[in-house]
């Protein structure tokens, strides 16, 4: 499981968490399992990526310019910052998306790294074939990112306890998870994934985890 895997955290930003401009009720409940995954991937030297909405203030994504959503995650604002309890490693790769004035940019595959590399190109260069996805929101950006990952031939695991949805229509999140499952993504809990990672980890990492759990 460990070889050629990466963790992708989708849009765990202030504006999508309680108190934010486009808050997801209990959206911050996914922070603890997400941080656990960050620790697990980092311990194995596997890539940790985090996408973020990084909108311009006059994007067509917003109500005032013909879009569906209130103003949120405007670049360089507090709302666009990652939630302060999210423990990203220093070498985390940040993927900025939603930067085009004329598109919504839901998928992380529509984003780029700080040096202008598309997400797919980064993953190919690192020989990543398995993508483990968590974050916000289940029924929009997580769903869109999962669709694109599968369409590009990546194996995908979606962390069912580390996603949360908008649910504009009740049941949207459950329907999104069902669609991802039908499309070929594996739905898995963070605890189960941690155990899979540990099984494939070097002996010294396994020993360290055993001491931590004792």
TIDOLUM-906385 format. One record per atom (N, C-alpha, C): residue in one letter; atom name; x, y, z negated. Coordinates in steps of 0.02 Angstrom, whole numbers, plus 50000, padded with zeros to 5 digits. Layout:
N
{"A","CA",{X,Y,Z}}
...
// end
This chain:
214
{"X","N",{50042,49940,50000}}
{"X","CA",{50000,50000,50000}}
{"X","C",{50043,50063,50000}}
{"X","N",{50101,50060,49966}}
{"X","CA",{50139,50122,49956}}
{"X","C",{50171,50147,50020}}
{"X","N",{50193,50102,50064}}
{"X","CA",{50230,50123,50123}}
{"X","C",{50185,50162,50170}}
{"X","N",{50212,50219,50195}}
{"X","CA",{50178,50259,50246}}
{"X","C",{50113,50290,50222}}
{"X","N",{50105,50302,50157}}
{"X","CA",{50044,50332,50130}}
{"X","C",{50056,50404,50110}}
{"X","N",{50002,50443,50110}}
{"X","CA",{50005,50512,50086}}
{"X","C",{49939,50529,50052}}
{"X","N",{49942,50576,50005}}
{"X","CA",{49883,50601,49971}}
{"X","C",{49865,50668,50000}}
{"X","N",{49802,50677,50019}}
{"X","CA",{49778,50741,50044}}
{"X","C",{49722,50767,50000}}
{"X","N",{49734,50823,49967}}
{"X","CA",{49685,50855,49923}}
{"X","C",{49651,50910,49963}}
{"X","N",{49586,50906,49971}}
{"X","CA",{49550,50953,50014}}
{"X","C",{49519,51009,49973}}
{"X","N",{49543,51070,49982}}
{"X","CA",{49509,51131,49961}}
{"X","C",{49488,51133,49888}}
{"X","N",{49532,51113,49843}}
{"X","CA",{49515,51117,49772}}
{"X","C",{49533,51187,49748}}
{"X","N",{49491,51235,49769}}
{"X","CA",{49503,51306,49759}}
{"X","C",{49452,51337,49712}}
{"X","N",{49471,51394,49684}}
{"X","CA",{49429,51426,49633}}
{"X","C",{49358,51441,49658}}
{"X","N",{49351,51464,49720}}
{"X","CA",{49284,51483,49744}}
{"X","C",{49237,51424,49752}}
{"X","N",{49264,51362,49755}}
{"X","CA",{49222,51303,49760}}
{"X","C",{49208,51270,49693}}
{"X","N",{49238,51296,49640}}
{"X","CA",{49229,51269,49573}}
{"X","C",{49181,51313,49533}}
{"X","N",{49156,51288,49476}}
{"X","CA",{49109,51327,49437}}
{"X","C",{49133,51398,49424}}
{"X","N",{49088,51447,49437}}
{"X","CA",{49105,51517,49430}}
{"X","C",{49129,51549,49494}}
{"X","N",{49141,51509,49546}}
{"X","CA",{49166,51536,49609}}
{"X","C",{49111,51561,49654}}
{"X","N",{49130,51591,49709}}
{"X","CA",{49083,51622,49755}}
{"X","C",{49039,51570,49790}}
{"X","N",{49064,51510,49798}}
{"X","CA",{49026,51456,49830}}
{"X","C",{49034,51393,49787}}
{"X","N",{49012,51400,49725}}
{"X","CA",{49027,51349,49675}}
{"X","C",{48991,51284,49688}}
{"X","N",{49026,51229,49674}}
{"X","CA",{48998,51162,49675}}
{"X","C",{48987,51143,49602}}
{"X","N",{48927,51128,49584}}
{"X","CA",{48911,51110,49515}}
{"X","C",{48955,51052,49494}}
{"X","N",{48991,51062,49439}}
{"X","CA",{49036,51011,49412}}
{"X","C",{49093,50994,49461}}
{"X","N",{49108,51039,49507}}
{"X","CA",{49163,51027,49553}}
{"X","C",{49229,51016,49519}}
{"X","N",{49237,51047,49460}}
{"X","CA",{49301,51040,49425}}
{"X","C",{49309,50972,49390}}
{"X","N",{49257,50930,49392}}
{"X","CA",{49263,50864,49361}}
{"X","C",{49312,50820,49399}}
{"X","N",{49327,50838,49461}}
{"X","CA",{49372,50796,49500}}
{"X","C",{49446,50812,49487}}
{"X","N",{49459,50862,49447}}
{"X","CA",{49529,50883,49437}}
{"X","C",{49569,50829,49401}}
{"X","N",{49541,50799,49349}}
{"X","CA",{49579,50749,49311}}
{"X","C",{49598,50689,49354}}
{"X","N",{49551,50657,49391}}
{"X","CA",{49573,50602,49434}}
{"X","C",{49619,50623,49490}}
{"X","N",{49610,50685,49514}}
{"X","CA",{49655,50710,49566}}
{"X","C",{49726,50717,49539}}
{"X","N",{49733,50746,49480}}
{"X","CA",{49799,50753,49450}}
{"X","C",{49831,50685,49437}}
{"X","N",{49791,50636,49419}}
{"X","CA",{49818,50569,49408}}
{"X","C",{49847,50541,49474}}
{"X","N",{49812,50554,49528}}
{"X","CA",{49837,50532,49593}}
{"X","C",{49900,50569,49613}}
{"X","N",{49903,50634,49598}}
{"X","CA",{49963,50673,49612}}
{"X","C",{50023,50642,49576}}
{"X","N",{50013,50626,49513}}
{"X","CA",{50069,50596,49474}}
{"X","C",{50090,50529,49505}}
{"X","N",{50041,50489,49525}}
{"X","CA",{50056,50423,49552}}
{"X","C",{50094,50428,49618}}
{"X","N",{50070,50471,49662}}
{"X","CA",{50103,50479,49727}}
{"X","C",{50173,50510,49719}}
{"X","N",{50178,50560,49676}}
{"X","CA",{50243,50593,49665}}
{"X","C",{50294,50545,49636}}
{"X","N",{50273,50502,49591}}
{"X","CA",{50319,50453,49560}}
{"X","C",{50349,50406,49611}}
{"X","N",{50313,50395,49665}}
{"X","CA",{50336,50350,49718}}
{"X","C",{50370,50388,49775}}
{"X","N",{50375,50453,49768}}
{"X","CA",{50407,50492,49821}}
{"X","C",{50365,50499,49884}}
{"X","N",{50299,50490,49877}}
{"X","CA",{50254,50494,49934}}
{"X","C",{50228,50565,49943}}
{"X","N",{50214,50586,50004}}
{"X","CA",{50192,50655,50017}}
{"X","C",{50126,50671,49982}}
{"X","N",{50124,50732,49954}}
{"X","CA",{50062,50760,49926}}
{"X","C",{50047,50824,49966}}
{"X","N",{49989,50826,49996}}
{"X","CA",{49968,50883,50036}}
{"X","C",{49905,50913,50006}}
{"X","N",{49897,50978,50013}}
{"X","CA",{49837,51012,49988}}
{"X","C",{49814,51061,50041}}
{"X","N",{49753,51051,50066}}
{"X","CA",{49725,51100,50114}}
{"X","C",{49689,51155,50075}}
{"X","N",{49683,51211,50109}}
{"X","CA",{49647,51268,50078}}
{"X","C",{49612,51307,50133}}
{"X","N",{49550,51329,50118}}
{"X","CA",{49518,51379,50160}}
{"X","C",{49558,51444,50152}}
{"X","N",{49572,51477,50208}}
{"X","CA",{49615,51536,50206}}
{"X","C",{49586,51587,50255}}
{"X","N",{49524,51607,50239}}
{"X","CA",{49485,51647,50287}}
{"X","C",{49506,51720,50289}}
{"X","N",{49496,51749,50348}}
{"X","CA",{49497,51821,50354}}
{"X","C",{49429,51848,50331}}
{"X","N",{49426,51911,50308}}
{"X","CA",{49364,51936,50279}}
{"X","C",{49307,51945,50329}}
{"X","N",{49323,51947,50393}}
{"X","CA",{49271,51959,50444}}
{"X","C",{49260,51897,50488}}
{"X","N",{49272,51838,50462}}
{"X","CA",{49263,51777,50501}}
{"X","C",{49189,51764,50516}}
{"X","N",{49175,51732,50573}}
{"X","CA",{49107,51714,50591}}
{"X","C",{49081,51658,50547}}
{"X","N",{49122,51632,50503}}
{"X","CA",{49102,51581,50453}}
{"X","C",{49054,51611,50401}}
{"X","N",{49057,51678,50392}}
{"X","CA",{49019,51711,50338}}
{"X","C",{48952,51738,50363}}
{"X","N",{48904,51743,50316}}
{"X","CA",{48837,51768,50332}}
{"X","C",{48838,51833,50372}}
{"X","N",{48878,51881,50348}}
{"X","CA",{48877,51948,50378}}
{"X","C",{48899,51949,50451}}
{"X","N",{48931,51896,50473}}
{"X","CA",{48956,51893,50541}}
{"X","C",{48926,51833,50579}}
{"X","N",{48866,51812,50557}}
{"X","CA",{48829,51761,50593}}
{"X","C",{48837,51690,50569}}
{"X","N",{48874,51681,50515}}
{"X","CA",{48889,51613,50490}}
{"X","C",{48841,51588,50437}}
{"X","N",{48857,51531,50410}}
{"X","CA",{48813,51496,50363}}
{"X","C",{48826,51514,50290}}
{"X","N",{48886,51542,50275}}
{"X","CA",{48908,51544,50206}}
{"X","C",{48920,51614,50179}}
{"X","N",{48913,51623,50113}}
{"X","CA",{48934,51686,50082}}
{"X","C",{49010,51693,50086}}
{"X","N",{49034,51752,50074}}
{"X","CA",{49106,51764,50075}}
{"X","C",{49140,51721,50022}}
{"X","N",{49192,51685,50043}}
{"X","CA",{49229,51643,49996}}
{"X","C",{49299,51629,50024}}
{"X","N",{49344,51615,49979}}
{"X","CA",{49413,51594,49997}}
{"X","C",{49445,51640,50048}}
{"X","N",{49438,51706,50037}}
{"X","CA",{49473,51754,50080}}
{"X","C",{49546,51753,50061}}
{"X","N",{49589,51746,50110}}
{"X","CA",{49660,51738,50097}}
{"X","C",{49688,51791,50050}}
{"X","N",{49733,51769,50007}}
{"X","CA",{49768,51812,49958}}
{"X","C",{49723,51837,49901}}
{"X","N",{49662,51809,49895}}
{"X","CA",{49619,51828,49838}}
{"X","C",{49621,51772,49786}}
{"X","N",{49597,51789,49726}}
{"X","CA",{49595,51739,49672}}
{"X","C",{49549,51681,49689}}
{"X","N",{49496,51695,49725}}
{"X","CA",{49450,51642,49744}}
{"X","C",{49481,51591,49790}}
{"X","N",{49530,51612,49829}}
{"X","CA",{49563,51566,49876}}
{"X","C",{49619,51526,49843}}
{"X","N",{49638,51544,49782}}
{"X","CA",{49691,51508,49748}}
{"X","C",{49668,51438,49727}}
{"X","N",{49715,51392,49724}}
{"X","CA",{49699,51326,49697}}
{"X","C",{49678,51332,49624}}
{"X","N",{49633,51288,49603}}
{"X","CA",{49611,51289,49533}}
{"X","C",{49673,51285,49488}}
{"X","N",{49676,51326,49436}}
{"X","CA",{49736,51328,49394}}
{"X","C",{49752,51263,49359}}
{"X","N",{49702,51219,49350}}
{"X","CA",{49715,51155,49317}}
{"X","C",{49741,51101,49365}}
{"X","N",{49741,51117,49430}}
{"X","CA",{49768,51070,49479}}
{"X","C",{49844,51071,49475}}
{"X","N",{49874,51013,49463}}
{"X","CA",{49947,51009,49452}}
{"X","C",{49982,50987,49516}}
{"X","N",{49991,51033,49562}}
{"X","CA",{50026,51016,49623}}
{"X","C",{50101,51013,49611}}
{"X","N",{50136,50965,49640}}
{"X","CA",{50209,50963,49633}}
{"X","C",{50241,51019,49673}}
{"X","N",{50303,51036,49656}}
{"X","CA",{50337,51091,49690}}
{"X","C",{50345,51078,49765}}
{"X","N",{50349,51015,49784}}
{"X","CA",{50359,51000,49855}}
{"X","C",{50294,50984,49891}}
{"X","N",{50237,51001,49861}}
{"X","CA",{50174,50990,49895}}
{"X","C",{50172,51031,49959}}
{"X","N",{50142,51001,50010}}
{"X","CA",{50136,51034,50076}}
{"X","C",{50068,51067,50080}}
{"X","N",{50066,51132,50090}}
{"X","CA",{50004,51170,50093}}
{"X","C",{49981,51177,50165}}
{"X","N",{49918,51158,50177}}
{"X","CA",{49888,51162,50244}}
{"X","C",{49835,51217,50242}}
{"X","N",{49846,51271,50278}}
{"X","CA",{49798,51326,50280}}
{"X","C",{49752,51318,50340}}
{"X","N",{49687,51323,50328}}
{"X","CA",{49637,51312,50381}}
{"X","C",{49583,51366,50376}}
{"X","N",{49537,51366,50425}}
{"X","CA",{49486,51418,50425}}
{"X","C",{49515,51486,50441}}
{"X","N",{49571,51486,50476}}
{"X","CA",{49606,51549,50491}}
{"X","C",{49583,51580,50557}}
{"X","N",{49545,51543,50596}}
{"X","CA",{49519,51567,50660}}
{"X","C",{49453,51605,50649}}
{"X","N",{49449,51666,50674}}
{"X","CA",{49389,51706,50664}}
{"X","C",{49327,51675,50694}}
{"X","N",{49335,51632,50744}}
{"X","CA",{49278,51608,50782}}
{"X","C",{49257,51536,50765}}
{"X","N",{49290,51504,50716}}
{"X","CA",{49271,51435,50700}}
{"X","C",{49268,51425,50624}}
{"X","N",{49232,51373,50603}}
{"X","CA",{49224,51360,50532}}
{"X","C",{49287,51330,50501}}
{"X","N",{49322,51288,50537}}
{"X","CA",{49384,51259,50511}}
{"X","C",{49372,51213,50452}}
{"X","N",{49321,51171,50456}}
{"X","CA",{49307,51126,50400}}
{"X","C",{49364,51074,50390}}
{"X","N",{49388,51047,50444}}
{"X","CA",{49436,50992,50439}}
{"X","C",{49506,51016,50425}}
{"X","N",{49541,50979,50382}}
{"X","CA",{49612,50995,50369}}
{"X","C",{49653,50987,50432}}
{"X","N",{49628,50947,50480}}
{"X","CA",{49665,50939,50543}}
{"X","C",{49661,51001,50587}}
{"X","N",{49620,51049,50567}}
{"X","CA",{49618,51114,50601}}
{"X","C",{49668,51162,50571}}
{"X","N",{49704,51140,50519}}
{"X","CA",{49750,51184,50484}}
{"X","C",{49823,51173,50503}}
{"X","N",{49866,51214,50472}}
{"X","CA",{49937,51211,50486}}
{"X","C",{49977,51221,50422}}
{"X","N",{50038,51196,50423}}
{"X","CA",{50085,51206,50368}}
{"X","C",{50111,51278,50371}}
{"X","N",{50149,51297,50321}}
{"X","CA",{50176,51365,50318}}
{"X","C",{50222,51380,50377}}
{"X","N",{50254,51328,50405}}
{"X","CA",{50298,51339,50462}}
{"X","C",{50264,51327,50529}}
{"X","N",{50197,51325,50528}}
{"X","CA",{50160,51323,50590}}
{"X","C",{50152,51254,50621}}
{"X","N",{50161,51202,50581}}
{"X","CA",{50154,51134,50607}}
{"X","C",{50083,51109,50593}}
{"X","N",{50050,51081,50644}}
{"X","CA",{49984,51053,50634}}
{"X","C",{49988,50993,50588}}
{"X","N",{49933,50981,50550}}
{"X","CA",{49932,50926,50502}}
{"X","C",{49950,50859,50535}}
{"X","N",{49919,50845,50593}}
{"X","CA",{49934,50781,50625}}
{"X","C",{50008,50775,50642}}
{"X","N",{50037,50828,50667}}
{"X","CA",{50108,50826,50685}}
{"X","C",{50151,50813,50623}}
{"X","N",{50134,50845,50568}}
{"X","CA",{50171,50834,50505}}
{"X","C",{50167,50761,50485}}
{"X","N",{50107,50732,50487}}
{"X","CA",{50098,50662,50466}}
{"X","C",{50136,50615,50513}}
{"X","N",{50133,50627,50578}}
{"X","CA",{50170,50585,50625}}
{"X","C",{50245,50589,50613}}
{"X","N",{50269,50650,50600}}
{"X","CA",{50341,50658,50588}}
{"X","C",{50364,50621,50526}}
{"X","N",{50319,50617,50476}}
{"X","CA",{50336,50581,50414}}
{"X","C",{50318,50507,50419}}
{"X","N",{50294,50485,50476}}
{"X","CA",{50274,50415,50488}}
{"X","C",{50219,50392,50440}}
{"X","N",{50175,50439,50422}}
{"X","CA",{50117,50423,50380}}
{"X","C",{50064,50390,50424}}
{"X","N",{50039,50333,50400}}
{"X","CA",{49985,50298,50436}}
{"X","C",{49923,50290,50392}}
{"X","N",{49930,50300,50326}}
{"X","CA",{49875,50290,50279}}
{"X","C",{49864,50355,50240}}
{"X","N",{49804,50381,50243}}
{"X","CA",{49788,50445,50212}}
{"X","C",{49736,50434,50158}}
{"X","N",{49753,50456,50097}}
{"X","CA",{49707,50451,50040}}
{"X","C",{49680,50520,50027}}
{"X","N",{49614,50528,50033}}
{"X","CA",{49582,50593,50033}}
{"X","C",{49538,50603,49972}}
{"X","N",{49544,50662,49941}}
{"X","CA",{49500,50682,49887}}
{"X","C",{49488,50757,49894}}
{"X","N",{49443,50785,49853}}
{"X","CA",{49433,50857,49854}}
{"X","C",{49362,50880,49865}}
{"X","N",{49355,50940,49893}}
{"X","CA",{49291,50975,49900}}
{"X","C",{49283,50999,49972}}
{"X","N",{49225,50997,50000}}
{"X","CA",{49165,50967,49973}}
{"X","C",{49151,50903,50012}}
{"X","N",{49123,50854,49978}}
{"X","CA",{49110,50788,50008}}
{"X","C",{49073,50794,50074}}
{"X","N",{49022,50835,50077}}
{"X","CA",{48976,50838,50133}}
{"X","C",{48998,50888,50187}}
{"X","N",{49054,50920,50179}}
{"X","CA",{49079,50966,50230}}
{"X","C",{49153,50952,50246}}
{"X","N",{49198,50980,50208}}
{"X","CA",{49269,50977,50227}}
{"X","C",{49299,50907,50216}}
{"X","N",{49278,50871,50165}}
{"X","CA",{49303,50803,50156}}
{"X","C",{49277,50759,50212}}
{"X","N",{49213,50765,50228}}
{"X","CA",{49183,50726,50282}}
{"X","C",{49217,50742,50349}}
{"X","N",{49225,50805,50364}}
{"X","CA",{49255,50825,50428}}
{"X","C",{49327,50802,50433}}
{"X","N",{49364,50808,50379}}
{"X","CA",{49434,50786,50378}}
{"X","C",{49439,50710,50388}}
{"X","N",{49394,50674,50355}}
{"X","CA",{49394,50601,50361}}
{"X","C",{49377,50580,50433}}
{"X","N",{49327,50612,50462}}
{"X","CA",{49310,50597,50532}}
{"X","C",{49371,50606,50577}}
{"X","N",{49405,50663,50569}}
{"X","CA",{49462,50678,50612}}
{"X","C",{49520,50629,50600}}
{"X","N",{49531,50612,50537}}
{"X","CA",{49585,50565,50522}}
{"X","C",{49572,50497,50555}}
{"X","N",{49511,50472,50548}}
{"X","CA",{49493,50408,50579}}
{"X","C",{49497,50413,50655}}
{"X","N",{49474,50468,50683}}
{"X","CA",{49476,50477,50755}}
{"X","C",{49546,50480,50783}}
{"X","N",{49594,50497,50741}}
{"X","CA",{49664,50500,50762}}
{"X","C",{49702,50436,50746}}
{"X","N",{49666,50387,50721}}
{"X","CA",{49696,50322,50710}}
{"X","C",{49728,50310,50643}}
{"X","N",{49717,50355,50595}}
{"X","CA",{49744,50345,50528}}
{"X","C",{49698,50298,50488}}
{"X","N",{49728,50257,50445}}
{"X","CA",{49689,50221,50396}}
{"X","C",{49670,50271,50341}}
{"X","N",{49608,50268,50317}}
{"X","CA",{49584,50318,50270}}
{"X","C",{49553,50285,50209}}
{"X","N",{49574,50309,50151}}
{"X","CA",{49540,50294,50088}}
{"X","C",{49511,50359,50061}}
{"X","N",{49449,50358,50041}}
{"X","CA",{49417,50416,50010}}
{"X","C",{49406,50400,49936}}
{"X","N",{49430,50443,49893}}
{"X","CA",{49426,50431,49820}}
{"X","C",{49357,50452,49795}}
{"X","N",{49314,50403,49784}}
{"X","CA",{49244,50417,49772}}
{"X","C",{49232,50455,49707}}
{"X","N",{49277,50449,49658}}
{"X","CA",{49268,50486,49595}}
{"X","C",{49307,50551,49595}}
{"X","N",{49338,50569,49651}}
{"X","CA",{49378,50631,49654}}
{"X","C",{49355,50673,49714}}
{"X","N",{49289,50669,49728}}
{"X","CA",{49257,50713,49777}}
{"X","C",{49192,50738,49746}}
{"X","N",{49170,50795,49768}}
{"X","CA",{49105,50823,49746}}
{"X","C",{49078,50865,49803}}
{"X","N",{49011,50868,49808}}
{"X","CA",{48980,50899,49866}}
{"X","C",{48936,50958,49852}}
{"X","N",{48921,50996,49905}}
{"X","CA",{48877,51055,49900}}
{"X","C",{48805,51032,49889}}
{"X","N",{48783,50981,49927}}
{"X","CA",{48714,50956,49924}}
{"X","C",{48663,51011,49937}}
{"X","N",{48674,51048,49992}}
{"X","CA",{48625,51098,50012}}
{"X","C",{48556,51067,50018}}
{"X","N",{48554,51007,50046}}
{"X","CA",{48495,50964,50044}}
{"X","C",{48511,50906,49998}}
{"X","N",{48469,50894,49948}}
{"X","CA",{48484,50840,49900}}
{"X","C",{48500,50774,49936}}
{"X","N",{48554,50742,49915}}
{"X","CA",{48575,50680,49945}}
{"X","C",{48627,50686,49999}}
{"X","N",{48645,50748,50017}}
{"X","CA",{48695,50758,50070}}
{"X","C",{48761,50723,50055}}
{"X","N",{48782,50727,49992}}
{"X","CA",{48847,50697,49974}}
{"X","C",{48845,50621,49981}}
{"X","N",{48791,50590,49958}}
{"X","CA",{48785,50517,49964}}
{"X","C",{48782,50496,50037}}
{"X","N",{48746,50536,50077}}
{"X","CA",{48743,50520,50148}}
{"X","C",{48811,50528,50182}}
{"X","N",{48850,50578,50159}}
{"X","CA",{48917,50588,50187}}
{"X","C",{48962,50529,50169}}
{"X","N",{48959,50506,50107}}
{"X","CA",{48999,50448,50088}}
{"X","C",{48980,50386,50127}}
{"X","N",{48915,50377,50138}}
{"X","CA",{48891,50320,50177}}
{"X","C",{48916,50325,50249}}
{"X","N",{48916,50385,50277}}
{"X","CA",{48941,50393,50346}}
{"X","C",{49015,50377,50350}}
{"X","N",{49054,50401,50301}}
{"X","CA",{49126,50387,50301}}
{"X","C",{49139,50312,50296}}
{"X","N",{49099,50279,50254}}
{"X","CA",{49106,50206,50247}}
{"X","C",{49091,50171,50313}}
{"X","N",{49037,50190,50346}}
{"X","CA",{49018,50159,50410}}
{"X","C",{49071,50172,50463}}
{"X","N",{49103,50230,50460}}
{"X","CA",{49152,50248,50511}}
{"X","C",{49218,50211,50502}}
{"X","N",{49227,50179,50444}}
{"X","CA",{49288,50140,50434}}
{"X","C",{49332,50162,50377}}
{"X","N",{49313,50216,50342}}
{"X","CA",{49352,50236,50283}}
{"X","C",{49337,50188,50225}}
{"X","N",{49386,50176,50184}}
{"X","CA",{49376,50135,50124}}
{"X","C",{49360,50181,50065}}
{"X","N",{49304,50170,50032}}
{"X","CA",{49287,50208,49972}}
{"X","C",{49317,50172,49912}}
{"X","N",{49355,50208,49872}}
{"X","CA",{49392,50177,49817}}
{"X","C",{49397,50226,49760}}
{"X","N",{49397,50202,49698}}
{"X","CA",{49406,50246,49641}}
{"X","C",{49480,50262,49631}}
{"X","N",{49493,50316,49597}}
{"X","CA",{49563,50334,49584}}
{"X","C",{49597,50281,49541}}
{"X","N",{49561,50251,49494}}
{"X","CA",{49590,50198,49452}}
{"X","C",{49611,50138,49495}}
{"X","N",{49567,50118,49541}}
{"X","CA",{49583,50061,49584}}
{"X","C",{49642,50077,49629}}
{"X","N",{49644,50138,49655}}
{"X","CA",{49700,50156,49699}}
{"X","C",{49765,50159,49660}}
{"X","N",{49762,50185,49599}}
{"X","CA",{49822,50186,49557}}
{"X","C",{49850,50116,49547}}
{"X","N",{49806,50068,49535}}
{"X","CA",{49828,49999,49526}}
{"X","C",{49860,49971,49590}}
{"X","N",{49831,49988,49648}}
{"X","CA",{49860,49967,49711}}
{"X","C",{49929,49997,49722}}
{"X","N",{49935,50061,49706}}
{"X","CA",{50000,50094,49713}}
{"X","C",{50052,50062,49667}}
{"X","N",{50031,50046,49606}}
{"X","CA",{50077,50018,49558}}
{"X","C",{50101,49949,49579}}
{"X","N",{50058,49910,49609}}
{"X","CA",{50077,49843,49632}}
{"X","C",{50133,49846,49684}}
{"X","N",{50132,49898,49725}}
{"X","CA",{50183,49905,49776}}
{"X","C",{50242,49947,49757}}
{"X","N",{50243,49970,49693}}
{"X","CA",{50295,50015,49671}}
{"X","C",{50359,49977,49652}}
{"X","N",{50417,50011,49655}}
{"X","CA",{50478,49980,49630}}
{"X","C",{50473,49962,49557}}
{"X","N",{50514,49915,49534}}
{"X","CA",{50510,49890,49466}}
{"X","C",{50519,49944,49414}}
{"X","N",{50563,49992,49427}}
{"X","CA",{50574,50045,49377}}
{"X","C",{50513,50089,49367}}
{"X","N",{50475,50100,49422}}
{"X","CA",{50413,50140,49417}}
{"X","C",{50360,50100,49379}}
{"X","N",{50355,50036,49392}}
{"X","CA",{50308,49993,49357}}
{"X","C",{50324,49992,49282}}
{"X","N",{50387,49987,49265}}
{"X","CA",{50407,49985,49195}}
{"X","C",{50390,50051,49160}}
{"X","N",{50402,50107,49196}}
{"X","CA",{50386,50172,49167}}
{"X","C",{50313,50180,49154}}
{"X","N",{50272,50155,49201}}
{"X","CA",{50199,50159,49191}}
{"X","C",{50177,50116,49134}}
{"X","N",{50208,50057,49125}}
{"X","CA",{50190,50013,49070}}
{"X","C",{50205,50046,49003}}
{"X","N",{50261,50081,48999}}
{"X","CA",{50278,50116,48937}}
{"X","C",{50228,50172,48924}}
{"X","N",{50210,50208,48976}}
{"X","CA",{50161,50263,48969}}
{"X","C",{50095,50238,48944}}
{"X","N",{50074,50180,48967}}
{"X","CA",{50008,50152,48949}}
{"X","C",{50008,50116,48882}}
{"X","N",{50066,50104,48853}}
{"X","CA",{50070,50066,48791}}
{"X","C",{50055,50108,48729}}
// end
